[in-house]
């Protein structure tokens, strides 16, 4: 995985990041989760289309102000080269639940593509759930069309992000495309068309892969022309900037004001409230997370924090509650594994609305964060 598949963080300190066993799903369960993910994708896109034209709702979901100014009424959103989402499913004491959607810059492609393919060779009668890398590359090549050149953007210095675009770039090159890993300051726009300016390669681009969080762009120097990645651009982008709307964990707070039907979301997502409307300070049955939480970095539960950490967090939330949500906890059913009891998370990808594969993780904690262990998810082809 490390030497051939761009999984550069296979070891974190003294702990391996790869589980020495797979997670097994029967075919019926996989079909059920795939169907739910596709329904959730349809509902998410419908919600985005409405919020795009409603500035008041953009403020309520805590969309960064610089992005609110871009998404003004009448501003055409930049087209999508592909649209990828990953829905995190958990099997709980109440059945399947979803904790969130990673709709802006979901990662985990090499862990969801190569790890299951390698692991399946040691478990006869199993197969990978899918290949999200192939589905995404197919869509990107179609979007790039005759130009055939793509730039894949990530933030310099973030190895865990660069390994994602390096993996995708190799897959694109293997298919005959000119793919260059770059950063936002390597892109120039002329009449809405993107051009690459770098020491490796220059010229017009057929598509852009944005593995750079939407909320980070406003922090870039003013000389970086990033707005056409969101609105007014003519070069298609994966994921397009509109994805920032559904990435907000505060999206459920405006559901009741939307015309879109969100039946699947309402059935699967735990109750979510503004922190001012939830008893999180005295009830450990609630968790806190920031509106633009990444890799579980701000998911917080009092029993898993020191008193000082909890007091500091409580102060932050009290001072700026509009940037946070409180979500009712669920209880994930643990699995007995060769390394002890673990709580699994099944992240189901959709690419352009179709289920495309699974990113599995296991953890000892009651929530998934950057310390979770990656696990191959395999589908059993027999009743055994």
N, C-alpha and C positions, 0 to 999 in steps of 0.2 A: 504493500500500500504506500509506503513512504518513497521508495525508489522508483516505482513505475506508475503510480496512480495519483501523485500530487497530494498525498495525505502527509503533510510535513509535521503535524502535531500529534504523532502517534503516542508520544510520551509526554505527560505533564507532571514535572517533578519526578516523584518515584512511582507514579501511577500510570498505567497504560490507558490510552484513550479508546482502545478497541476491545470490545467484549470477546472472550474466547468461546463464544457460543452464539447461535442464532436465536431469534424470536420466530416462532412458528405460528402462522395463521392458516386456518383451513380456507378452501376456495370460496365457500359461501360467505365467510366473514369478510374476506378481502373484497368480494363483489359488493357487499353491503357498505363497507367503508368507502369504496370507490364511488358508489352512487351518492352517498351523503356528501362527499367532497365536491362532486360535480354540481349538486344542488346548491351547496354553499357558494360555489364560485358564481353561479348565475345570480344568486341573491346579492352577493357582494358587489358585482358589477352594476346591478340595478341601483343599489344604494349610492355608489360613487357617482353615477350619472346625475342623480338628483342633487347631491351635496355640492357638486361642481358649480351649480348655478345658484347656490344659496349661501351667501357670505355669512349670514348669522349662524348657520349650522357649522360652518368651517371654524368659526371662533369657538363654538361650544366643544368641538372635539379637540381643541388645543392645537390646531394646525399652525405651524410657525407663521408669524406675521408676514415675513417676506414671501412665503408661498401664498398666503391669502391675497396679497397684492397682485400676484401673477394670475391667480384663478379668478380674475374679475369677470363679470358678465360680458359675454361676447368674445372672450379670448379663446381661440380654438386650441384644444389640447393637442399636443404632439402625438402623432400616431404610434401605435404599438408595433414593434418588430415581432414580439411574442408577449404573451401574458402568463406569467408563472405565479402560482400561489402554493403555499404549503399549510395545510390545516393540521394542527396538533391534537390528535385523539388520545383519550385516556379511558381505559375500561375501569369503571368505578363501581361502588356498591349499588349504584342506581342505573347501571348500564353505561353505554358509551356517552362520553361528554367531550366537548371541544374546549380547550383553554384559550385558543387564539388562532388567528390567521397571520402567517408571515407573507404579506402581500407586496412589500416594497422590494426588498433584496433577499429573498430566501436563498439559503446556501445548502450545503450538504450533498452536492451532486455526486462527488466521487464516492462518498460513504454510502449513497443510495444506489449507485451503479456498479462500482467495481467490488466493493466488499461483499454484497450478496452473490455476485457471480463467482467470486473465489470460494466463498463459504459453501455454496450449493454443491460444489464438487466433492465435499466430504459428507454430505447428507443425502444419500440416494432417495429418490421419491419427492424431492423438493425442487423448487424453481424460484427465481427472483420475481418479485411482484411486478416489475416493469423496469424501464430504463429511462429515467427523467432526462439524462444527458442527451440521449438520441432524439427524444421528442423535441427538446429545446433546440438542438442543433438543426434538426430538420426545419423548424419554424424560422430560425435565424437565416438559414441559407435561402429560404423562400423570400424572406423580407429584403435581403441584400440584393437580390436579383442580379442584373448584369454587372453591376460594379464589383460585387464579390469581395469587397474589403470591409472589415469590421474592426472597430476599436472596442476593447473591453476595459472599462474604467474601474479602478479601485483607489483607495486612499493609500498613499505611500507610507510605508512603515508598519502596515497592518498585515502581518504574514498570513493570518487566518483568512483574510479577504483575498490577498494576492494568490493564494493557492487555488481558490475557486476559479478566478479568471484564467490562471495558467492552465488548469485542467480543461476548461472550456475552449481556450485558444488552441490547445493541441488537437482536440477533437475536431475543431473547425478546419485546422490546417490539414488534418488527415483526410478531410473531405474535399480538399482543393481550394479552400478559401484563404485569402490573405488576412490573418487575424493578428492584431498587435495589442499587447497589454500596455495600458497607458493610464494617465490620470486626467482629471477634468481640464487642467491647464494646457493639455496637448490638443484641445479641440477648438477650432474656430468655425464660426458660422457665417456663410455668405448667402444672403437671400433665403435664409432658413435651412440651407443645406450644410451639413457638417463636413469639415475637412480636418484631416489629421496633420499635425505639425510636430514631428519628433525626429530624433536622430536615426531611428530605424526605418521610417517610412513616412511618406507624405502623400497628400492627394485627397480626392473626395471619398466619402464613406458611404457604403450601402446600408449600414445599420450600426447601431451602438448598443453594447451591453453595459448597463449601468449597475455595477455592484458597489455602489456608493450611496449611503443612506440619504434619503431626501432631506431630512432635517439638518444634515451637515452642510449642504450647499450654501446657505446664507452666510456661513462663517468664512467662506473663501474670499481671497482678495478681490476687490472690485474689478480688477483687470480680467478676471476669469469670466467668460461669457457662458454661463450655464443655463440661463432662463429658457433657451430653445429646447432644452431637454424636457421641459415641462409644458410650455405653451408656445405656439407659433412656429415650431420646428417642422421641417419637411422630411428630415431623415428619421426613419422609424427607430424607436428606442425600446429596449427590454431591460427592466420594466419601465413603461412610460410614467411620467411624473404624477399622473392622476392617482397612481397606486398609493401615494402618501395619504390620501383621504381614508382608505380602509385600513391602513397600517395603524392608525390611532386606536389605542385601547379604549378610548372614550366614545367610539362609534356607537355602542349600544345605548348611550344616553340620549341619542336623537332618533332612535328607531321609531318611536311613536309619532314623530313629526314627518315621517316619510310615507309616500304613497306606495312604495315598493313592498311586496309581500316578502316577509323574512321568516317564514314559518320554520324552516330548518334551523336557522340561527336561534330562534326563540326556544326551540325544543332542546338544543344541545349545549348552548352556552350557559354557564352558571349565572345567577343573578348578579348584575353589575350595576353599581351606583356611583354617583358623585360622592367623594369622601365626606362631604358635608351632610349627606343623607344616609349614612351608614354608621352603625355602632362599632366600628373597627377598633376604637381606642379602648374599649372595655370587653370586647367579644373576640376571642381568638378564632372564631369561625369565619373570619374575614381575612383576606390577604390584600396587600396594597401593591400596585405597580404603576409606573409612570406611563404617560400617554404614549410615548415613543420608546418603550422598553425594548432593548435589543439583547438577544441571547439570554433572557432571564436576568439581566444584570440588576434590575431594580425590583424584582419580585421579592416581597418581604412578608415574613410571618414572625410575630413576636416570639413564639417558642424557639425559633432558630436564630435569635439575635441576643447579643448581650444587652443588659439594661441601658448602657450608654448608647449603643447602636440604635436601639428602639427609641430612646428619647430624642436622639438627633433626627431620626427619620420622622417622628411625630411632629417635631418642630417644622421640618421642611414641608410636610404635607399641610400643616395648619397655616403656614405662611403663603402657600401657593396651591390651594386645593384644585384649581382648575387645570393643573397639569398632571393630575393623578386620578386613578379609579380605585374603588374598593370592590372586590369580587368575592362572592361567597365560596368558601372552600368546598372541594369535593374530596372523597376518600378513594384513592386508586387502589385496586386490588393488587396485592403484591404477588410476584412470581418467585417460586423457589428456583434458584439458578446454581450453577457450579461454584459461584463466588458468594453465595448467600442470598437472602431475600432482596429483590430489587423491584422498583416500580417502573413499568415500561411506559414509553410514549411512542405512538405510531404517527409519524408525520406524513400525511398523504399529499403528494404533489398533483396539481392539475396544470397542464400546459394548454393554453387556448381552450379551456373549458373541459378538457378530457383528463381523466385520471391517468397518471404517467409513472407512478412508482412510489416507494416508501423510504423514509429516513427514520430508522429506529434508534432509540436511545433508552438507557436504563439508568436509574439513580437510586441512592439510598434516601434522598430527601423527598418530601412530599411535593416538590416542584422541580421543573427542569431548568437548569442554568448552564453556564459554560463549563461546569465541572462534570456534567453528565457523560456517561460512557456511550460511545457509538456502538450500535449492534446491528448486524445484518438481519433483515426481515425476509423470511422465506415462506413461500406458499406450499403447503403439503398437497401432493397430487393424489394421495391415497387416503382412505379413512384412518389408517394407522397413524 
